[in-house]
Amino acid sequence: AGMTQTKKLKDFFIDIKVPKRLRDQVPILCDGEKILWVVGHRVDARVLASEDSAKLLQIVVEPTNVKPKRPESRIKQQGGTDESDEFGYFGSPF
């Protein structure tokens, strides 16, 4: 079912229990001003098909084979003498 009231996106994600670390990965379709579809979760009621719909547009979202970036991991470097040299930060190879 579509949404009929407005709600902040953050509050919506909290209500449906999307973990904070995954929220940036949820695709969102907008019309330039308003959110029309939070893919996989909810569609705005204004854009749902009805008996009065003259034209329909079907949008399909398919997953890709691209793996999401992993959070940076910390590793201890050999021979660090001060605290700033003790840990190095390395991002994902992707």
PyMOL Python script that loads the backbone (N, CA, C, O; Angstrom):
from pymol import cmd

cmd.read_pdbstr("""\
ATOM      1  N   ALA A   1       0.844  -1.192   0.000  1.00  0.00           N
ATOM      2  CA  ALA A   1       0.000   0.000   0.000  1.00  0.00           C
ATOM      3  C   ALA A   1       0.876   1.237   0.000  1.00  0.00           C
ATOM      4  O   ALA A   1       1.991   1.222   0.521  1.00  0.00           O
ATOM      5  N   GLY A   2       0.372   2.291  -0.578  1.00  0.00           N
ATOM      6  CA  GLY A   2       1.131   3.530  -0.668  1.00  0.00           C
ATOM      7  C   GLY A   2       0.974   4.378   0.580  1.00  0.00           C
ATOM      8  O   GLY A   2       0.069   4.167   1.388  1.00  0.00           O
ATOM      9  N   MET A   3       1.875   5.341   0.720  1.00  0.00           N
ATOM     10  CA  MET A   3       1.796   6.260   1.846  1.00  0.00           C
ATOM     11  C   MET A   3       0.855   7.399   1.498  1.00  0.00           C
ATOM     12  O   MET A   3       0.855   7.880   0.364  1.00  0.00           O
ATOM     13  N   THR A   4       0.063   7.829   2.450  1.00  0.00           N
ATOM     14  CA  THR A   4      -0.849   8.946   2.227  1.00  0.00           C
ATOM     15  C   THR A   4      -0.444  10.167   3.040  1.00  0.00           C
ATOM     16  O   THR A   4      -0.959  11.260   2.801  1.00  0.00           O
ATOM     17  N   GLN A   5       0.460  10.007   3.990  1.00  0.00           N
ATOM     18  CA  GLN A   5       0.939  11.117   4.808  1.00  0.00           C
ATOM     19  C   GLN A   5       2.423  11.301   4.565  1.00  0.00           C
ATOM     20  O   GLN A   5       3.111  10.379   4.128  1.00  0.00           O
ATOM     21  N   THR A   6       2.919  12.518   4.855  1.00  0.00           N
ATOM     22  CA  THR A   6       4.357  12.743   4.708  1.00  0.00           C
ATOM     23  C   THR A   6       5.069  12.321   5.991  1.00  0.00           C
ATOM     24  O   THR A   6       4.514  12.378   7.088  1.00  0.00           O
ATOM     25  N   LYS A   7       6.310  11.898   5.811  1.00  0.00           N
ATOM     26  CA  LYS A   7       7.134  11.472   6.934  1.00  0.00           C
ATOM     27  C   LYS A   7       8.585  11.670   6.528  1.00  0.00           C
ATOM     28  O   LYS A   7       8.934  11.462   5.366  1.00  0.00           O
ATOM     29  N   LYS A   8       9.425  12.065   7.455  1.00  0.00           N
ATOM     30  CA  LYS A   8      10.851  12.194   7.163  1.00  0.00           C
ATOM     31  C   LYS A   8      11.401  10.816   6.817  1.00  0.00           C
ATOM     32  O   LYS A   8      11.015   9.810   7.413  1.00  0.00           O
ATOM     33  N   LEU A   9      12.311  10.787   5.842  1.00  0.00           N
ATOM     34  CA  LEU A   9      12.886   9.519   5.404  1.00  0.00           C
ATOM     35  C   LEU A   9      13.575   8.805   6.559  1.00  0.00           C
ATOM     36  O   LEU A   9      13.436   7.591   6.707  1.00  0.00           O
ATOM     37  N   LYS A  10      14.310   9.538   7.369  1.00  0.00           N
ATOM     38  CA  LYS A  10      14.998   8.939   8.516  1.00  0.00           C
ATOM     39  C   LYS A  10      13.989   8.244   9.434  1.00  0.00           C
ATOM     40  O   LYS A  10      14.219   7.117   9.872  1.00  0.00           O
ATOM     41  N   ASP A  11      12.869   8.918   9.724  1.00  0.00           N
ATOM     42  CA  ASP A  11      11.842   8.327  10.589  1.00  0.00           C
ATOM     43  C   ASP A  11      11.221   7.087   9.950  1.00  0.00           C
ATOM     44  O   ASP A  11      10.932   6.106  10.634  1.00  0.00           O
ATOM     45  N   PHE A  12      11.021   7.139   8.642  1.00  0.00           N
ATOM     46  CA  PHE A  12      10.476   5.988   7.922  1.00  0.00           C
ATOM     47  C   PHE A  12      11.408   4.788   8.065  1.00  0.00           C
ATOM     48  O   PHE A  12      10.961   3.684   8.375  1.00  0.00           O
ATOM     49  N   PHE A  13      12.717   5.009   7.837  1.00  0.00           N
ATOM     50  CA  PHE A  13      13.686   3.920   7.962  1.00  0.00           C
ATOM     51  C   PHE A  13      13.710   3.363   9.385  1.00  0.00           C
ATOM     52  O   PHE A  13      13.806   2.151   9.576  1.00  0.00           O
ATOM     53  N   ILE A  14      13.623   4.233  10.370  1.00  0.00           N
ATOM     54  CA  ILE A  14      13.604   3.777  11.764  1.00  0.00           C
ATOM     55  C   ILE A  14      12.357   2.930  12.019  1.00  0.00           C
ATOM     56  O   ILE A  14      12.439   1.863  12.628  1.00  0.00           O
ATOM     57  N   ASP A  15      11.203   3.409  11.551  1.00  0.00           N
ATOM     58  CA  ASP A  15       9.939   2.691  11.772  1.00  0.00           C
ATOM     59  C   ASP A  15       9.931   1.298  11.147  1.00  0.00           C
ATOM     60  O   ASP A  15       9.383   0.357  11.722  1.00  0.00           O
ATOM     61  N   ILE A  16      10.543   1.168   9.965  1.00  0.00           N
ATOM     62  CA  ILE A  16      10.549  -0.148   9.318  1.00  0.00           C
ATOM     63  C   ILE A  16      11.822  -0.939   9.633  1.00  0.00           C
ATOM     64  O   ILE A  16      12.067  -2.003   9.065  1.00  0.00           O
ATOM     65  N   LYS A  17      12.618  -0.398  10.542  1.00  0.00           N
ATOM     66  CA  LYS A  17      13.800  -1.078  11.084  1.00  0.00           C
ATOM     67  C   LYS A  17      14.884  -1.386  10.048  1.00  0.00           C
ATOM     68  O   LYS A  17      15.453  -2.477  10.042  1.00  0.00           O
ATOM     69  N   VAL A  18      15.165  -0.408   9.165  1.00  0.00           N
ATOM     70  CA  VAL A  18      16.300  -0.544   8.247  1.00  0.00           C
ATOM     71  C   VAL A  18      17.534  -0.122   9.035  1.00  0.00           C
ATOM     72  O   VAL A  18      17.587   1.007   9.522  1.00  0.00           O
ATOM     73  N   PRO A  19      18.532  -1.000   9.176  1.00  0.00           N
ATOM     74  CA  PRO A  19      19.735  -0.638   9.925  1.00  0.00           C
ATOM     75  C   PRO A  19      20.403   0.607   9.336  1.00  0.00           C
ATOM     76  O   PRO A  19      20.444   0.790   8.119  1.00  0.00           O
ATOM     77  N   LYS A  20      20.920   1.448  10.214  1.00  0.00           N
ATOM     78  CA  LYS A  20      21.547   2.711   9.806  1.00  0.00           C
ATOM     79  C   LYS A  20      22.619   2.488   8.743  1.00  0.00           C
ATOM     80  O   LYS A  20      22.730   3.276   7.804  1.00  0.00           O
ATOM     81  N   ARG A  21      23.402   1.432   8.878  1.00  0.00           N
ATOM     82  CA  ARG A  21      24.504   1.171   7.952  1.00  0.00           C
ATOM     83  C   ARG A  21      24.020   0.800   6.548  1.00  0.00           C
ATOM     84  O   ARG A  21      24.796   0.865   5.595  1.00  0.00           O
ATOM     85  N   LEU A  22      22.746   0.413   6.408  1.00  0.00           N
ATOM     86  CA  LEU A  22      22.212   0.002   5.105  1.00  0.00           C
ATOM     87  C   LEU A  22      21.369   1.077   4.427  1.00  0.00           C
ATOM     88  O   LEU A  22      21.014   0.930   3.258  1.00  0.00           O
ATOM     89  N   ARG A  23      21.047   2.143   5.132  1.00  0.00           N
ATOM     90  CA  ARG A  23      20.126   3.152   4.594  1.00  0.00           C
ATOM     91  C   ARG A  23      20.638   3.825   3.332  1.00  0.00           C
ATOM     92  O   ARG A  23      19.846   4.136   2.442  1.00  0.00           O
ATOM     93  N   ASP A  24      21.936   4.056   3.232  1.00  0.00           N
ATOM     94  CA  ASP A  24      22.500   4.693   2.030  1.00  0.00           C
ATOM     95  C   ASP A  24      22.434   3.783   0.811  1.00  0.00           C
ATOM     96  O   ASP A  24      22.625   4.247  -0.313  1.00  0.00           O
ATOM     97  N   GLN A  25      22.170   2.504   1.014  1.00  0.00           N
ATOM     98  CA  GLN A  25      22.135   1.555  -0.094  1.00  0.00           C
ATOM     99  C   GLN A  25      20.728   1.341  -0.652  1.00  0.00           C
ATOM    100  O   GLN A  25      20.561   0.647  -1.655  1.00  0.00           O
ATOM    101  N   VAL A  26      19.714   1.931  -0.013  1.00  0.00           N
ATOM    102  CA  VAL A  26      18.332   1.773  -0.473  1.00  0.00           C
ATOM    103  C   VAL A  26      18.076   2.764  -1.612  1.00  0.00           C
ATOM    104  O   VAL A  26      18.185   3.972  -1.404  1.00  0.00           O
ATOM    105  N   PRO A  27      17.738   2.275  -2.816  1.00  0.00           N
ATOM    106  CA  PRO A  27      17.448   3.191  -3.927  1.00  0.00           C
ATOM    107  C   PRO A  27      16.164   3.977  -3.660  1.00  0.00           C
ATOM    108  O   PRO A  27      15.203   3.459  -3.092  1.00  0.00           O
ATOM    109  N   ILE A  28      16.175   5.242  -4.087  1.00  0.00           N
ATOM    110  CA  ILE A  28      15.018   6.108  -3.897  1.00  0.00           C
ATOM    111  C   ILE A  28      14.707   6.804  -5.211  1.00  0.00           C
ATOM    112  O   ILE A  28      15.595   7.389  -5.830  1.00  0.00           O
ATOM    113  N   LEU A  29      13.446   6.744  -5.641  1.00  0.00           N
ATOM    114  CA  LEU A  29      12.998   7.405  -6.865  1.00  0.00           C
ATOM    115  C   LEU A  29      12.257   8.678  -6.471  1.00  0.00           C
ATOM    116  O   LEU A  29      11.319   8.647  -5.674  1.00  0.00           O
ATOM    117  N   CYS A  30      12.699   9.809  -7.048  1.00  0.00           N
ATOM    118  CA  CYS A  30      12.100  11.112  -6.736  1.00  0.00           C
ATOM    119  C   CYS A  30      11.598  11.773  -8.008  1.00  0.00           C
ATOM    120  O   CYS A  30      12.010  11.417  -9.112  1.00  0.00           O
ATOM    121  N   ASP A  31      10.699  12.744  -7.841  1.00  0.00           N
ATOM    122  CA  ASP A  31      10.210  13.510  -8.982  1.00  0.00           C
ATOM    123  C   ASP A  31      10.895  14.868  -9.075  1.00  0.00           C
ATOM    124  O   ASP A  31      10.451  15.728  -9.835  1.00  0.00           O
ATOM    125  N   GLY A  32      11.942  15.071  -8.335  1.00  0.00           N
ATOM    126  CA  GLY A  32      12.647  16.344  -8.299  1.00  0.00           C
ATOM    127  C   GLY A  32      12.396  17.083  -7.000  1.00  0.00           C
ATOM    128  O   GLY A  32      13.242  17.854  -6.545  1.00  0.00           O
ATOM    129  N   GLU A  33      11.247  16.855  -6.406  1.00  0.00           N
ATOM    130  CA  GLU A  33      10.905  17.510  -5.145  1.00  0.00           C
ATOM    131  C   GLU A  33      10.491  16.520  -4.059  1.00  0.00           C
ATOM    132  O   GLU A  33      10.827  16.697  -2.888  1.00  0.00           O
ATOM    133  N   LYS A  34       9.769  15.491  -4.450  1.00  0.00           N
ATOM    134  CA  LYS A  34       9.235  14.553  -3.465  1.00  0.00           C
ATOM    135  C   LYS A  34       9.667  13.128  -3.780  1.00  0.00           C
ATOM    136  O   LYS A  34       9.926  12.773  -4.930  1.00  0.00           O
ATOM    137  N   ILE A  35       9.735  12.325  -2.726  1.00  0.00           N
ATOM    138  CA  ILE A  35      10.053  10.910  -2.877  1.00  0.00           C
ATOM    139  C   ILE A  35       8.808  10.189  -3.385  1.00  0.00           C
ATOM    140  O   ILE A  35       7.725  10.318  -2.814  1.00  0.00           O
ATOM    141  N   LEU A  36       8.977   9.428  -4.468  1.00  0.00           N
ATOM    142  CA  LEU A  36       7.868   8.665  -5.033  1.00  0.00           C
ATOM    143  C   LEU A  36       7.911   7.203  -4.610  1.00  0.00           C
ATOM    144  O   LEU A  36       6.874   6.563  -4.435  1.00  0.00           O
ATOM    145  N   TRP A  37       9.131   6.684  -4.448  1.00  0.00           N
ATOM    146  CA  TRP A  37       9.268   5.259  -4.160  1.00  0.00           C
ATOM    147  C   TRP A  37      10.538   5.019  -3.368  1.00  0.00           C
ATOM    148  O   TRP A  37      11.625   5.402  -3.800  1.00  0.00           O
ATOM    149  N   VAL A  38      10.408   4.392  -2.222  1.00  0.00           N
ATOM    150  CA  VAL A  38      11.553   3.874  -1.478  1.00  0.00           C
ATOM    151  C   VAL A  38      11.603   2.415  -1.896  1.00  0.00           C
ATOM    152  O   VAL A  38      10.860   1.577  -1.384  1.00  0.00           O
ATOM    153  N   VAL A  39      12.497   2.126  -2.840  1.00  0.00           N
ATOM    154  CA  VAL A  39      12.518   0.832  -3.525  1.00  0.00           C
ATOM    155  C   VAL A  39      12.589  -0.322  -2.518  1.00  0.00           C
ATOM    156  O   VAL A  39      13.428  -0.354  -1.617  1.00  0.00           O
ATOM    157  N   GLY A  40      11.676  -1.251  -2.719  1.00  0.00           N
ATOM    158  CA  GLY A  40      11.619  -2.426  -1.862  1.00  0.00           C
ATOM    159  C   GLY A  40      10.822  -2.229  -0.585  1.00  0.00           C
ATOM    160  O   GLY A  40      10.659  -3.162   0.200  1.00  0.00           O
ATOM    161  N   HIS A  41      10.318  -0.996  -0.372  1.00  0.00           N
ATOM    162  CA  HIS A  41       9.628  -0.725   0.886  1.00  0.00           C
ATOM    163  C   HIS A  41       8.261  -0.064   0.712  1.00  0.00           C
ATOM    164  O   HIS A  41       7.264  -0.592   1.205  1.00  0.00           O
ATOM    165  N   ARG A  42       8.189   1.080   0.023  1.00  0.00           N
ATOM    166  CA  ARG A  42       6.924   1.818  -0.023  1.00  0.00           C
ATOM    167  C   ARG A  42       6.853   2.709  -1.250  1.00  0.00           C
ATOM    168  O   ARG A  42       7.865   3.239  -1.707  1.00  0.00           O
ATOM    169  N   VAL A  43       5.641   2.867  -1.779  1.00  0.00           N
ATOM    170  CA  VAL A  43       5.363   3.748  -2.917  1.00  0.00           C
ATOM    171  C   VAL A  43       4.426   4.852  -2.432  1.00  0.00           C
ATOM    172  O   VAL A  43       3.520   4.603  -1.637  1.00  0.00           O
ATOM    173  N   ASP A  44       4.651   6.071  -2.916  1.00  0.00           N
ATOM    174  CA  ASP A  44       3.760   7.182  -2.594  1.00  0.00           C
ATOM    175  C   ASP A  44       2.395   6.915  -3.228  1.00  0.00           C
ATOM    176  O   ASP A  44       2.323   6.552  -4.402  1.00  0.00           O
ATOM    177  N   ALA A  45       1.327   7.088  -2.479  1.00  0.00           N
ATOM    178  CA  ALA A  45      -0.030   6.815  -2.969  1.00  0.00           C
ATOM    179  C   ALA A  45      -0.383   7.649  -4.194  1.00  0.00           C
ATOM    180  O   ALA A  45      -1.223   7.236  -4.993  1.00  0.00           O
ATOM    181  N   ARG A  46       0.245   8.823  -4.361  1.00  0.00           N
ATOM    182  CA  ARG A  46      -0.057   9.687  -5.512  1.00  0.00           C
ATOM    183  C   ARG A  46       0.312   9.046  -6.837  1.00  0.00           C
ATOM    184  O   ARG A  46      -0.239   9.420  -7.872  1.00  0.00           O
ATOM    185  N   VAL A  47       1.234   8.085  -6.831  1.00  0.00           N
ATOM    186  CA  VAL A  47       1.708   7.515  -8.096  1.00  0.00           C
ATOM    187  C   VAL A  47       1.264   6.068  -8.318  1.00  0.00           C
ATOM    188  O   VAL A  47       1.711   5.424  -9.268  1.00  0.00           O
ATOM    189  N   LEU A  48       0.407   5.564  -7.469  1.00  0.00           N
ATOM    190  CA  LEU A  48      -0.121   4.215  -7.669  1.00  0.00           C
ATOM    191  C   LEU A  48      -1.132   4.205  -8.812  1.00  0.00           C
ATOM    192  O   LEU A  48      -1.844   5.188  -9.021  1.00  0.00           O
ATOM    193  N   ALA A  49      -1.198   3.109  -9.544  1.00  0.00           N
ATOM    194  CA  ALA A  49      -2.186   2.967 -10.620  1.00  0.00           C
ATOM    195  C   ALA A  49      -3.586   2.918 -10.017  1.00  0.00           C
ATOM    196  O   ALA A  49      -3.803   2.348  -8.948  1.00  0.00           O
ATOM    197  N   SER A  50      -4.528   3.528 -10.727  1.00  0.00           N
ATOM    198  CA  SER A  50      -5.924   3.506 -10.288  1.00  0.00           C
ATOM    199  C   SER A  50      -6.826   3.333 -11.510  1.00  0.00           C
ATOM    200  O   SER A  50      -6.338   3.260 -12.638  1.00  0.00           O
ATOM    201  N   GLU A  51      -8.124   3.267 -11.290  1.00  0.00           N
ATOM    202  CA  GLU A  51      -9.073   3.154 -12.401  1.00  0.00           C
ATOM    203  C   GLU A  51      -9.012   4.371 -13.317  1.00  0.00           C
ATOM    204  O   GLU A  51      -9.342   4.274 -14.499  1.00  0.00           O
ATOM    205  N   ASP A  52      -8.591   5.516 -12.782  1.00  0.00           N
ATOM    206  CA  ASP A  52      -8.518   6.759 -13.555  1.00  0.00           C
ATOM    207  C   ASP A  52      -7.191   6.923 -14.295  1.00  0.00           C
ATOM    208  O   ASP A  52      -7.026   7.887 -15.043  1.00  0.00           O
ATOM    209  N   SER A  53      -6.260   6.021 -14.107  1.00  0.00           N
ATOM    210  CA  SER A  53      -4.941   6.145 -14.746  1.00  0.00           C
ATOM    211  C   SER A  53      -5.066   6.019 -16.257  1.00  0.00           C
ATOM    212  O   SER A  53      -5.598   5.031 -16.764  1.00  0.00           O
ATOM    213  N   ALA A  54      -4.569   7.034 -16.982  1.00  0.00           N
ATOM    214  CA  ALA A  54      -4.607   7.008 -18.449  1.00  0.00           C
ATOM    215  C   ALA A  54      -3.360   6.334 -19.005  1.00  0.00           C
ATOM    216  O   ALA A  54      -3.422   5.634 -20.015  1.00  0.00           O
ATOM    217  N   LYS A  55      -2.229   6.549 -18.341  1.00  0.00           N
ATOM    218  CA  LYS A  55      -0.962   5.961 -18.782  1.00  0.00           C
ATOM    219  C   LYS A  55      -0.273   5.341 -17.576  1.00  0.00           C
ATOM    220  O   LYS A  55      -0.414   5.813 -16.448  1.00  0.00           O
ATOM    221  N   LEU A  56       0.468   4.284 -17.835  1.00  0.00           N
ATOM    222  CA  LEU A  56       1.222   3.625 -16.778  1.00  0.00           C
ATOM    223  C   LEU A  56       2.685   3.543 -17.172  1.00  0.00           C
ATOM    224  O   LEU A  56       3.015   3.368 -18.345  1.00  0.00           O
ATOM    225  N   LEU A  57       3.544   3.671 -16.196  1.00  0.00           N
ATOM    226  CA  LEU A  57       4.977   3.513 -16.393  1.00  0.00           C
ATOM    227  C   LEU A  57       5.438   2.454 -15.403  1.00  0.00           C
ATOM    228  O   LEU A  57       5.255   2.593 -14.194  1.00  0.00           O
ATOM    229  N   GLN A  58       6.035   1.405 -15.930  1.00  0.00           N
ATOM    230  CA  GLN A  58       6.550   0.350 -15.058  1.00  0.00           C
ATOM    231  C   GLN A  58       8.049   0.551 -14.914  1.00  0.00           C
ATOM    232  O   GLN A  58       8.770   0.656 -15.906  1.00  0.00           O
ATOM    233  N   ILE A  59       8.508   0.603 -13.682  1.00  0.00           N
ATOM    234  CA  ILE A  59       9.936   0.736 -13.398  1.00  0.00           C
ATOM    235  C   ILE A  59      10.360  -0.515 -12.653  1.00  0.00           C
ATOM    236  O   ILE A  59       9.761  -0.883 -11.642  1.00  0.00           O
ATOM    237  N   VAL A  60      11.394  -1.164 -13.157  1.00  0.00           N
ATOM    238  CA  VAL A  60      11.904  -2.387 -12.547  1.00  0.00           C
ATOM    239  C   VAL A  60      13.314  -2.111 -12.044  1.00  0.00           C
ATOM    240  O   VAL A  60      14.150  -1.585 -12.778  1.00  0.00           O
ATOM    241  N   VAL A  61      13.570  -2.458 -10.817  1.00  0.00           N
ATOM    242  CA  VAL A  61      14.901  -2.303 -10.238  1.00  0.00           C
ATOM    243  C   VAL A  61      15.456  -3.699 -10.019  1.00  0.00           C
ATOM    244  O   VAL A  61      14.851  -4.525  -9.336  1.00  0.00           O
ATOM    245  N   GLU A  62      16.622  -3.949 -10.614  1.00  0.00           N
ATOM    246  CA  GLU A  62      17.261  -5.253 -10.472  1.00  0.00           C
ATOM    247  C   GLU A  62      18.601  -5.089  -9.778  1.00  0.00           C
ATOM    248  O   GLU A  62      19.306  -4.107 -10.013  1.00  0.00           O
ATOM    249  N   PRO A  63      18.960  -6.039  -8.929  1.00  0.00           N
ATOM    250  CA  PRO A  63      20.264  -5.956  -8.266  1.00  0.00           C
ATOM    251  C   PRO A  63      21.393  -6.126  -9.279  1.00  0.00           C
ATOM    252  O   PRO A  63      21.238  -6.795 -10.300  1.00  0.00           O
ATOM    253  N   THR A  64      22.515  -5.513  -8.977  1.00  0.00           N
ATOM    254  CA  THR A  64      23.693  -5.661  -9.826  1.00  0.00           C
ATOM    255  C   THR A  64      24.660  -6.624  -9.156  1.00  0.00           C
ATOM    256  O   THR A  64      24.433  -7.066  -8.030  1.00  0.00           O
ATOM    257  N   ASN A  65      25.719  -6.940  -9.848  1.00  0.00           N
ATOM    258  CA  ASN A  65      26.744  -7.820  -9.280  1.00  0.00           C
ATOM    259  C   ASN A  65      27.814  -7.037  -8.534  1.00  0.00           C
ATOM    260  O   ASN A  65      28.810  -7.615  -8.099  1.00  0.00           O
ATOM    261  N   VAL A  66      27.625  -5.742  -8.380  1.00  0.00           N
ATOM    262  CA  VAL A  66      28.606  -4.912  -7.692  1.00  0.00           C
ATOM    263  C   VAL A  66      28.431  -5.091  -6.193  1.00  0.00           C
ATOM    264  O   VAL A  66      27.331  -4.935  -5.662  1.00  0.00           O
ATOM    265  N   LYS A  67      29.520  -5.418  -5.522  1.00  0.00           N
ATOM    266  CA  LYS A  67      29.470  -5.576  -4.078  1.00  0.00           C
ATOM    267  C   LYS A  67      29.581  -4.201  -3.431  1.00  0.00           C
ATOM    268  O   LYS A  67      30.350  -3.360  -3.898  1.00  0.00           O
ATOM    269  N   PRO A  68      28.814  -3.957  -2.349  1.00  0.00           N
ATOM    270  CA  PRO A  68      28.946  -2.676  -1.662  1.00  0.00           C
ATOM    271  C   PRO A  68      30.313  -2.563  -1.014  1.00  0.00           C
ATOM    272  O   PRO A  68      30.936  -3.568  -0.673  1.00  0.00           O
ATOM    273  N   LYS A  69      30.774  -1.333  -0.846  1.00  0.00           N
ATOM    274  CA  LYS A  69      32.073  -1.121  -0.211  1.00  0.00           C
ATOM    275  C   LYS A  69      32.014  -1.582   1.238  1.00  0.00           C
ATOM    276  O   LYS A  69      31.027  -1.373   1.943  1.00  0.00           O
ATOM    277  N   ARG A  70      33.094  -2.212   1.653  1.00  0.00           N
ATOM    278  CA  ARG A  70      33.202  -2.623   3.046  1.00  0.00           C
ATOM    279  C   ARG A  70      33.711  -1.440   3.857  1.00  0.00           C
ATOM    280  O   ARG A  70      34.443  -0.598   3.337  1.00  0.00           O
ATOM    281  N   PRO A  71      33.327  -1.372   5.125  1.00  0.00           N
ATOM    282  CA  PRO A  71      33.859  -0.299   5.970  1.00  0.00           C
ATOM    283  C   PRO A  71      35.367  -0.425   6.064  1.00  0.00           C
ATOM    284  O   PRO A  71      35.925  -1.514   5.926  1.00  0.00           O
ATOM    285  N   GLU A  72      36.009   0.689   6.298  1.00  0.00           N
ATOM    286  CA  GLU A  72      37.464   0.660   6.434  1.00  0.00           C
ATOM    287  C   GLU A  72      37.838  -0.249   7.598  1.00  0.00           C
ATOM    288  O   GLU A  72      37.147  -0.305   8.615  1.00  0.00           O
ATOM    289  N   SER A  73      38.941  -0.955   7.422  1.00  0.00           N
ATOM    290  CA  SER A  73      39.402  -1.821   8.504  1.00  0.00           C
ATOM    291  C   SER A  73      40.730  -1.297   9.033  1.00  0.00           C
ATOM    292  O   SER A  73      41.529  -0.720   8.295  1.00  0.00           O
ATOM    293  N   ARG A  74      40.945  -1.510  10.316  1.00  0.00           N
ATOM    294  CA  ARG A  74      42.148  -1.024  10.964  1.00  0.00           C
ATOM    295  C   ARG A  74      43.150  -2.162  11.084  1.00  0.00           C
ATOM    296  O   ARG A  74      42.796  -3.267  11.496  1.00  0.00           O
ATOM    297  N   ILE A  75      44.395  -1.891  10.726  1.00  0.00           N
ATOM    298  CA  ILE A  75      45.436  -2.895  10.949  1.00  0.00           C
ATOM    299  C   ILE A  75      46.624  -2.236  11.626  1.00  0.00           C
ATOM    300  O   ILE A  75      46.912  -1.062  11.390  1.00  0.00           O
ATOM    301  N   LYS A  76      47.304  -2.985  12.456  1.00  0.00           N
ATOM    302  CA  LYS A  76      48.473  -2.466  13.158  1.00  0.00           C
ATOM    303  C   LYS A  76      49.664  -2.503  12.218  1.00  0.00           C
ATOM    304  O   LYS A  76      49.944  -3.524  11.591  1.00  0.00           O
ATOM    305  N   GLN A  77      50.361  -1.380  12.127  1.00  0.00           N
ATOM    306  CA  GLN A  77      51.549  -1.312  11.286  1.00  0.00           C
ATOM    307  C   GLN A  77      52.772  -1.659  12.116  1.00  0.00           C
ATOM    308  O   GLN A  77      52.807  -1.421  13.323  1.00  0.00           O
ATOM    309  N   GLN A  78      53.754  -2.214  11.469  1.00  0.00           N
ATOM    310  CA  GLN A  78      55.007  -2.576  12.126  1.00  0.00           C
ATOM    311  C   GLN A  78      55.852  -1.322  12.353  1.00  0.00           C
ATOM    312  O   GLN A  78      55.930  -0.461  11.476  1.00  0.00           O
ATOM    313  N   GLY A  79      56.478  -1.214  13.511  1.00  0.00           N
ATOM    314  CA  GLY A  79      57.465  -0.169  13.757  1.00  0.00           C
ATOM    315  C   GLY A  79      56.926   1.219  14.017  1.00  0.00           C
ATOM    316  O   GLY A  79      57.698   2.174  13.941  1.00  0.00           O
ATOM    317  N   GLY A  80      55.657   1.395  14.319  1.00  0.00           N
ATOM    318  CA  GLY A  80      55.137   2.727  14.626  1.00  0.00           C
ATOM    319  C   GLY A  80      55.714   3.236  15.930  1.00  0.00           C
ATOM    320  O   GLY A  80      55.785   2.498  16.912  1.00  0.00           O
ATOM    321  N   THR A  81      56.128   4.504  15.945  1.00  0.00           N
ATOM    322  CA  THR A  81      56.738   5.034  17.159  1.00  0.00           C
ATOM    323  C   THR A  81      55.819   5.975  17.912  1.00  0.00           C
ATOM    324  O   THR A  81      55.864   6.019  19.141  1.00  0.00           O
ATOM    325  N   ASP A  82      54.993   6.723  17.212  1.00  0.00           N
ATOM    326  CA  ASP A  82      54.036   7.547  17.948  1.00  0.00           C
ATOM    327  C   ASP A  82      52.624   7.053  17.651  1.00  0.00           C
ATOM    328  O   ASP A  82      52.415   6.245  16.746  1.00  0.00           O
ATOM    329  N   GLU A  83      51.668   7.546  18.418  1.00  0.00           N
ATOM    330  CA  GLU A  83      50.299   7.033  18.301  1.00  0.00           C
ATOM    331  C   GLU A  83      49.715   7.193  16.907  1.00  0.00           C
ATOM    332  O   GLU A  83      48.938   6.348  16.464  1.00  0.00           O
ATOM    333  N   SER A  84      50.078   8.268  16.207  1.00  0.00           N
ATOM    334  CA  SER A  84      49.493   8.489  14.886  1.00  0.00           C
ATOM    335  C   SER A  84      49.976   7.462  13.869  1.00  0.00           C
ATOM    336  O   SER A  84      49.319   7.248  12.850  1.00  0.00           O
ATOM    337  N   ASP A  85      51.118   6.822  14.132  1.00  0.00           N
ATOM    338  CA  ASP A  85      51.641   5.817  13.209  1.00  0.00           C
ATOM    339  C   ASP A  85      51.203   4.404  13.577  1.00  0.00           C
ATOM    340  O   ASP A  85      51.428   3.467  12.811  1.00  0.00           O
ATOM    341  N   GLU A  86      50.584   4.245  14.736  1.00  0.00           N
ATOM    342  CA  GLU A  86      50.288   2.914  15.222  1.00  0.00           C
ATOM    343  C   GLU A  86      49.277   2.158  14.366  1.00  0.00           C
ATOM    344  O   GLU A  86      49.397   0.944  14.198  1.00  0.00           O
ATOM    345  N   PHE A  87      48.298   2.848  13.832  1.00  0.00           N
ATOM    346  CA  PHE A  87      47.276   2.177  13.040  1.00  0.00           C
ATOM    347  C   PHE A  87      47.184   2.798  11.658  1.00  0.00           C
ATOM    348  O   PHE A  87      47.234   4.018  11.504  1.00  0.00           O
ATOM    349  N   GLY A  88      47.048   1.944  10.662  1.00  0.00           N
ATOM    350  CA  GLY A  88      46.823   2.432   9.312  1.00  0.00           C
ATOM    351  C   GLY A  88      45.385   2.121   8.927  1.00  0.00           C
ATOM    352  O   GLY A  88      44.813   1.144   9.411  1.00  0.00           O
ATOM    353  N   TYR A  89      44.805   2.923   8.079  1.00  0.00           N
ATOM    354  CA  TYR A  89      43.430   2.705   7.644  1.00  0.00           C
ATOM    355  C   TYR A  89      43.435   2.370   6.170  1.00  0.00           C
ATOM    356  O   TYR A  89      44.001   3.103   5.359  1.00  0.00           O
ATOM    357  N   PHE A  90      42.813   1.276   5.829  1.00  0.00           N
ATOM    358  CA  PHE A  90      42.788   0.829   4.448  1.00  0.00           C
ATOM    359  C   PHE A  90      41.347   0.612   4.025  1.00  0.00           C
ATOM    360  O   PHE A  90      40.581  -0.062   4.714  1.00  0.00           O
ATOM    361  N   GLY A  91      40.986   1.184   2.896  1.00  0.00           N
ATOM    362  CA  GLY A  91      39.629   1.020   2.382  1.00  0.00           C
ATOM    363  C   GLY A  91      39.491  -0.285   1.627  1.00  0.00           C
ATOM    364  O   GLY A  91      40.441  -1.057   1.501  1.00  0.00           O
ATOM    365  N   SER A  92      38.326  -0.506   1.143  1.00  0.00           N
ATOM    366  CA  SER A  92      38.006  -1.695   0.379  1.00  0.00           C
ATOM    367  C   SER A  92      38.734  -1.686  -0.959  1.00  0.00           C
ATOM    368  O   SER A  92      38.937  -0.612  -1.525  1.00  0.00           O
ATOM    369  N   PRO A  93      39.134  -2.845  -1.489  1.00  0.00           N
ATOM    370  CA  PRO A  93      39.771  -2.890  -2.803  1.00  0.00           C
ATOM    371  C   PRO A  93      38.781  -2.683  -3.940  1.00  0.00           C
ATOM    372  O   PRO A  93      39.193  -2.624  -5.099  1.00  0.00           O
ATOM    373  N   PHE A  94      37.500  -2.570  -3.649  1.00  0.00           N
ATOM    374  CA  PHE A  94      36.480  -2.425  -4.687  1.00  0.00           C
ATOM    375  C   PHE A  94      36.281  -0.980  -5.051  1.00  0.00           C
ATOM    376  O   PHE A  94      35.457  -0.669  -5.912  1.00  0.00           O
TER     377      PHE A  94
END
""", "prot")
cmd.dss("prot")
cmd.show_as("cartoon", "prot")
cmd.util.cbc("prot")
cmd.orient("prot")
